[in-house]
């Protein structure tokens, strides 16, 4: 419930409450606040339980489209591309591209093997290799 309030804000609220209410009334205010929050939480869970009991199996059918909408709400363009086009593999975005995995997938699809990659840099007067398929 208070997930977006940091420690600094909590300290400021505590100091403000201490100054406004004073040390005598602060414990009573904290008790009242916690009791009220607990009651609200109990009312909300009671309402949910009552809906489940009254609607029965239809409640789950009602929740399915809502959960799909909730999933779509958190979908960013990057996560949509990753999920639907790249089958969850986000290595293209993170820069941790696995060539072995790519080569194995290409080989299983019947693609021709890639030529062996050169491990050493070119010397000063050496011409780079030419790939006739790429030019």
FINUKOL-493825 format. One line per field, with one value per atom (N, C-alpha, C): residue number from 1; residue in three letters; atom name; x, y, z. Coordinates in pm, whole numbers, plus 50000, padded with zeros to 5 digits. Example, Ala and Ser with C-alpha at 12.3 -4.5 7.8 and 13.67 -1.06 7.14 Angstrom:
! FINUKOL-493825
i <- (1  1  1  2  2  2)
aa <- (ALA  ALA  ALA  SER  SER  SER)
at <- (N  CA  C  N  CA  C)
east <- (51319  51230  51320  51285  51367  51290)
north <- (49431  49550  49670  49775  49894  50003)
up <- (50780  50780  50780  50708  50714  50787)
This chain:
! FINUKOL-493825
i <- (1  1  1  2  2  2  3  3  3  4  4  4  5  5  5  6  6  6  7  7  7  8  8  8  9  9  9  10  10  10  11  11  11  12  12  12  13  13  13  14  14  14  15  15  15  16  16  16  17  17  17  18  18  18  19  19  19  20  20  20  21  21  21  22  22  22  23  23  23  24  24  24  25  25  25  26  26  26  27  27  27  28  28  28  29  29  29  30  30  30  31  31  31  32  32  32  33  33  33  34  34  34  35  35  35  36  36  36  37  37  37  38  38  38  39  39  39  40  40  40  41  41  41  42  42  42  43  43  43  44  44  44  45  45  45  46  46  46  47  47  47  48  48  48  49  49  49  50  50  50  51  51  51  52  52  52  53  53  53  54  54  54  55  55  55  56  56  56  57  57  57  58  58  58  59  59  59  60  60  60  61  61  61  62  62  62  63  63  63  64  64  64  65  65  65  66  66  66  67  67  67  68  68  68  69  69  69  70  70  70  71  71  71  72  72  72  73  73  73  74  74  74  75  75  75  76  76  76  77  77  77  78  78  78  79  79  79  80  80  80  81  81  81  82  82  82  83  83  83  84  84  84  85  85  85  86  86  86  87  87  87  88  88  88  89  89  89  90  90  90  91  91  91  92  92  92  93  93  93  94  94  94  95  95  95  96  96  96  97  97  97  98  98  98  99  99  99  100  100  100  101  101  101  102  102  102  103  103  103  104  104  104  105  105  105  106  106  106  107  107  107  108  108  108  109  109  109  110  110  110  111  111  111  112  112  112  113  113  113  114  114  114  115  115  115  116  116  116  117  117  117  118  118  118  119  119  119  120  120  120  121  121  121  122  122  122  123  123  123  124  124  124  125  125  125  126  126  126  127  127  127  128  128  128  129  129  129  130  130  130  131  131  131  132  132  132  133  133  133  134  134  134  135  135  135)
aa <- (UNK  UNK  UNK  UNK  UNK  UNK  UNK  UNK  UNK  UNK  UNK  UNK  UNK  UNK  UNK  UNK  UNK  UNK  UNK  UNK  UNK  UNK  UNK  UNK  UNK  UNK  UNK  UNK  UNK  UNK  UNK  UNK  UNK  UNK  UNK  UNK  UNK  UNK  UNK  UNK  UNK  UNK  UNK  UNK  UNK  UNK  UNK  UNK  UNK  UNK  UNK  UNK  UNK  UNK  UNK  UNK  UNK  UNK  UNK  UNK  UNK  UNK  UNK  UNK  UNK  UNK  UNK  UNK  UNK  UNK  UNK  UNK  UNK  UNK  UNK  UNK  UNK  UNK  UNK  UNK  UNK  UNK  UNK  UNK  UNK  UNK  UNK  UNK  UNK  UNK  UNK  UNK  UNK  UNK  UNK  UNK  UNK  UNK  UNK  UNK  UNK  UNK  UNK  UNK  UNK  UNK  UNK  UNK  UNK  UNK  UNK  UNK  UNK  UNK  UNK  UNK  UNK  UNK  UNK  UNK  UNK  UNK  UNK  UNK  UNK  UNK  UNK  UNK  UNK  UNK  UNK  UNK  UNK  UNK  UNK  UNK  UNK  UNK  UNK  UNK  UNK  UNK  UNK  UNK  UNK  UNK  UNK  UNK  UNK  UNK  UNK  UNK  UNK  UNK  UNK  UNK  UNK  UNK  UNK  UNK  UNK  UNK  UNK  UNK  UNK  UNK  UNK  UNK  UNK  UNK  UNK  UNK  UNK  UNK  UNK  UNK  UNK  UNK  UNK  UNK  UNK  UNK  UNK  UNK  UNK  UNK  UNK  UNK  UNK  UNK  UNK  UNK  UNK  UNK  UNK  UNK  UNK  UNK  UNK  UNK  UNK  UNK  UNK  UNK  UNK  UNK  UNK  UNK  UNK  UNK  UNK  UNK  UNK  UNK  UNK  UNK  UNK  UNK  UNK  UNK  UNK  UNK  UNK  UNK  UNK  UNK  UNK  UNK  UNK  UNK  UNK  UNK  UNK  UNK  UNK  UNK  UNK  UNK  UNK  UNK  UNK  UNK  UNK  UNK  UNK  UNK  UNK  UNK  UNK  UNK  UNK  UNK  UNK  UNK  UNK  UNK  UNK  UNK  UNK  UNK  UNK  UNK  UNK  UNK  UNK  UNK  UNK  UNK  UNK  UNK  UNK  UNK  UNK  UNK  UNK  UNK  UNK  UNK  UNK  UNK  UNK  UNK  UNK  UNK  UNK  UNK  UNK  UNK  UNK  UNK  UNK  UNK  UNK  UNK  UNK  UNK  UNK  UNK  UNK  UNK  UNK  UNK  UNK  UNK  UNK  UNK  UNK  UNK  UNK  UNK  UNK  UNK  UNK  UNK  UNK  UNK  UNK  UNK  UNK  UNK  UNK  UNK  UNK  UNK  UNK  UNK  UNK  UNK  UNK  UNK  UNK  UNK  UNK  UNK  UNK  UNK  UNK  UNK  UNK  UNK  UNK  UNK  UNK  UNK  UNK  UNK  UNK  UNK  UNK  UNK  UNK  UNK  UNK  UNK  UNK  UNK  UNK  UNK  UNK  UNK  UNK  UNK  UNK  UNK  UNK  UNK  UNK  UNK  UNK  UNK  UNK  UNK  UNK  UNK  UNK  UNK  UNK  UNK  UNK  UNK  UNK  UNK  UNK  UNK  UNK  UNK  UNK  UNK  UNK  UNK  UNK  UNK  UNK  UNK  UNK  UNK  UNK  UNK  UNK  UNK  UNK  UNK  UNK  UNK  UNK)
at <- (N  CA  C  N  CA  C  N  CA  C  N  CA  C  N  CA  C  N  CA  C  N  CA  C  N  CA  C  N  CA  C  N  CA  C  N  CA  C  N  CA  C  N  CA  C  N  CA  C  N  CA  C  N  CA  C  N  CA  C  N  CA  C  N  CA  C  N  CA  C  N  CA  C  N  CA  C  N  CA  C  N  CA  C  N  CA  C  N  CA  C  N  CA  C  N  CA  C  N  CA  C  N  CA  C  N  CA  C  N  CA  C  N  CA  C  N  CA  C  N  CA  C  N  CA  C  N  CA  C  N  CA  C  N  CA  C  N  CA  C  N  CA  C  N  CA  C  N  CA  C  N  CA  C  N  CA  C  N  CA  C  N  CA  C  N  CA  C  N  CA  C  N  CA  C  N  CA  C  N  CA  C  N  CA  C  N  CA  C  N  CA  C  N  CA  C  N  CA  C  N  CA  C  N  CA  C  N  CA  C  N  CA  C  N  CA  C  N  CA  C  N  CA  C  N  CA  C  N  CA  C  N  CA  C  N  CA  C  N  CA  C  N  CA  C  N  CA  C  N  CA  C  N  CA  C  N  CA  C  N  CA  C  N  CA  C  N  CA  C  N  CA  C  N  CA  C  N  CA  C  N  CA  C  N  CA  C  N  CA  C  N  CA  C  N  CA  C  N  CA  C  N  CA  C  N  CA  C  N  CA  C  N  CA  C  N  CA  C  N  CA  C  N  CA  C  N  CA  C  N  CA  C  N  CA  C  N  CA  C  N  CA  C  N  CA  C  N  CA  C  N  CA  C  N  CA  C  N  CA  C  N  CA  C  N  CA  C  N  CA  C  N  CA  C  N  CA  C  N  CA  C  N  CA  C  N  CA  C  N  CA  C  N  CA  C  N  CA  C  N  CA  C  N  CA  C  N  CA  C  N  CA  C  N  CA  C  N  CA  C  N  CA  C  N  CA  C  N  CA  C  N  CA  C  N  CA  C  N  CA  C  N  CA  C  N  CA  C  N  CA  C  N  CA  C  N  CA  C  N  CA  C  N  CA  C  N  CA  C  N  CA  C)
east <- (50081  50000  50087  50192  50282  50413  50404  50522  50601  50535  50607  50652  50640  50689  50822  50925  51059  51081  51203  51236  51240  51287  51293  51155  51059  50922  50861  50892  50840  50893  51020  51079  51014  50992  50928  50787  50710  50575  50576  50671  50680  50713  50807  50842  50725  50655  50539  50429  50405  50304  50344  50469  50517  50500  50528  50514  50367  50283  50142  50065  50081  50002  50068  50196  50266  50292  50384  50420  50309  50214  50107  50002  49964  49856  49905  50033  50087  50060  50084  50054  49908  49817  49674  49638  49701  49675  49726  49842  49896  49806  49755  49663  49535  49480  49356  49378  49491  49521  49536  49610  49629  49497  49413  49284  49194  49195  49113  49160  49290  49343  49309  49318  49284  49136  49048  48905  48878  48941  48922  48968  49081  49132  49036  48980  48884  48757  48709  48590  48615  48731  48763  48774  48840  48850  48715  48632  48497  48412  48424  48347  48392  48520  48571  48521  48526  48477  48327  48252  48108  48079  48154  48138  48170  48275  48311  48201  48141  48035  47909  47873  47750  47762  47875  47891  47940  48009  48057  48157  48136  48231  48235  48127  48125  48226  48261  48359  48495  48533  48661  48655  48539  48525  48530  48484  48491  48633  48708  48845  48942  48916  49007  49032  48926  48953  49022  48988  49052  49200  49236  49378  49453  49387  49449  49472  49374  49389  49501  49510  49616  49754  49765  49891  49926  49825  49849  49887  49840  49871  50020  50084  50227  50313  50252  50325  50384  50514  50584  50616  50652  50687  50800  50898  51010  50963  50878  50832  50736  50660  50571  50653  50757  50844  50913  50964  51032  50939  50817  50724  50672  50628  50558  50649  50752  50837  50962  51016  51143  51126  51004  50974  51040  51039  51091  51241  51313  51459  51495  51537  51569  51718  51792  51937  51972  51884  51912  51914  51835  51831  51941  51976  52075  52217  52238  52373  52440  52369  52424  52376  52405  52361  52445  52382  52449  52459  52580  52600  52580  52615  52599  52452  52369  52226  52170  52218  52174  52219  52342  52395  52320  52288  52214  52074  52009  51876  51881  51983  51996  52025  52106  52140  52018  51935  51816  51713  51719  51628  51680  51800  51854  51934  51969  52048  52192  52260  52401  52486  52592  52683  52754  52776  52852  53000  53076  53220  53284  53396  53466  53510  53494  53529  53677  53731  53872  53896  53992  54020  54123  54211  54319  54288  54331  54310  54399  54363  54440  54574  54675  54804  54797  54903  54902  54871  54927  54909  54818  54750  54666  54528  54479  54348  54241  54128  54022  53962  53910  53848  53720  53687  53570  53470  53348  53239  53159  53167  53097  52945  52893  52748  52698  52784  52743  52758  52838  52860  52779)
north <- (49882  50000  50126  50124  50239  50207  50138  50094  50207  50319  50427  50535  50512  50606  50554  50637  50597  50629  50595  50618  50767  50848  50992  51051  51011  51060  51011  50887  50834  50915  50950  51028  51166  51228  51360  51350  51247  51229  51206  51128  51101  51227  51306  51432  51528  51537  51626  51582  51451  51401  51428  51414  51441  51588  51678  51821  51860  51807  51846  51787  51657  51589  51596  51601  51600  51457  51440  51304  51235  51312  51249  51182  51248  51196  51111  51107  51032  50882  50815  50670  50638  50721  50698  50716  50813  50836  50720  50666  50551  50430  50407  50295  50312  50434  50459  50436  50485  50469  50322  50247  50105  50028  50061  49995  50025  50150  50189  50121  50116  50048  49899  49837  49696  49673  49763  49751  49764  49861  49880  49756  49700  49579  49462  49449  49342  49360  49484  49509  49474  49510  49482  49331  49259  49113  49047  49100  49046  49066  49182  49207  49113  49090  48998  48856  48813  48679  48666  48771  48767  48759  48834  48825  48685  48626  48490  48391  48406  48314  48333  48457  48482  48449  48479  48455  48315  48252  48116  48107  48012  47995  48115  48192  48308  48413  48413  48510  48487  48360  48330  48370  48350  48390  48541  48613  48758  48807  48734  48776  48750  48651  48619  48737  48801  48917  49032  49049  49154  49127  49001  48969  48987  48958  48981  49131  49211  49356  49405  49350  49389  49352  49238  49200  49296  49337  49428  49567  49605  49736  49749  49643  49646  49618  49600  49566  49692  49695  49803  49756  49846  49800  49697  49718  49623  49486  49483  49353  49286  49365  49306  49241  49308  49251  49126  49134  49019  48900  48924  48814  48753  48837  48785  48754  48833  48809  48729  48745  48680  48564  48523  48411  48427  48549  48573  48589  48581  48593  48740  48808  48950  48976  48878  48895  49000  49024  49126  49265  49285  49413  49427  49318  49324  49316  49276  49265  49134  49043  48912  48808  48834  48748  48622  48506  48377  48323  48332  48286  48136  48059  47913  47878  47948  47923  47960  48072  48116  48017  47971  47877  47745  47698  47573  47587  47702  47723  47731  47797  47809  47673  47593  47461  47371  47380  47297  47342  47470  47520  47492  47439  47404  47516  47617  47728  47683  47740  47701  47747  47673  47705  47836  47911  48035  47999  48076  48048  48073  48005  48021  48166  48218  48356  48369  48477  48504  48545  48483  48509  48619  48640  48737  48863  48977  49099  49100  49182  49193  49261  49221  49289  49422  49498  49635  49642  49555  49563  49454  49382  49271  49321  49271  49311  49229  49289  49214  49111  49001  48900  48956  48911  48958  48844  48874  48777  48807  48720  48751  48750  48679  48678  48809  48876  49000  49121  49114  49233  49233)
up <- (50000  50000  50000  50076  50083  50010  49898  49826  49762  49733  49667  49765  49894  49995  50046  50035  50077  50224  50271  50412  50445  50354  50379  50401  50317  50334  50464  50503  50630  50749  50744  50853  50860  50742  50740  50796  50757  50810  50961  51008  51151  51230  51180  51248  51244  51130  51121  51217  51225  51319  51463  51491  51627  51663  51568  51594  51603  51512  51510  51627  51650  51754  51892  51894  52023  52067  52160  52203  52284  52338  52419  52332  52221  52137  52020  51993  51879  51889  52002  52008  51982  52034  52010  51863  51796  51653  51569  51607  51534  51551  51672  51696  51616  51615  51541  51391  51339  51196  51159  51239  51209  51220  51318  51334  51213  51168  51054  50926  50904  50785  50787  50904  50917  50885  50932  50903  50754  50690  50546  50470  50509  50444  50464  50585  50612  50531  50518  50437  50291  50239  50099  50074  50163  50144  50164  50255  50274  50151  50088  49966  49854  49843  49740  49766  49891  49925  49898  49927  49903  49753  49673  49528  49477  49529  49487  49520  49639  49680  49596  49567  49495  49346  49287  49144  49112  49205  49184  49070  48977  48867  48770  48766  48677  48721  48849  48899  48834  48817  48750  48603  48540  48400  48387  48487  48487  48507  48586  48617  48502  48417  48307  48213  48160  48073  48148  48274  48353  48373  48393  48408  48276  48163  48032  48009  48048  48035  48124  48242  48335  48279  48212  48149  48036  47960  47848  47898  48016  48071  48097  48139  48166  48044  47929  47807  47745  47735  47666  47525  47435  47300  47301  47388  47394  47441  47546  47596  47497  47421  47320  47209  47164  47059  47112  47236  47294  47307  47353  47377  47247  47153  47037  46917  46898  46781  46812  46933  46966  47063  47091  47181  47318  47371  47504  47514  47402  47403  47383  47490  47482  47466  47419  47405  47301  47206  47105  47169  47276  47344  47448  47512  47621  47571  47448  47393  47429  47487  47524  47423  47297  47189  47186  47187  47190  47048  46989  46851  46838  46940  46933  46921  46998  46993  46855  46799  46668  46560  46567  46469  46476  46596  46611  46552  46575  46519  46367  46313  46167  46105  46172  46121  46119  46224  46228  46125  46083  45981  45841  45829  45698  45635  45710  45656  45637  45537  45517  45635  45658  45769  45742  45846  45836  45825  45750  45744  45880  45902  46030  46047  46166  46191  46220  46179  46196  46341  46406  46546  46567  46468  46484  46405  46454  46376  46252  46158  46034  46063  45988  46002  45928  45932  45881  45732  45649  45504  45449  45533  45489  45446  45334  45283  45357  45385  45453  45358  45412  45326  45264  45144  45074  45068  45103  45097  44971  44869  44743  44759  44858  44877  44937  45012  45079  44991  44884  44802  44676)
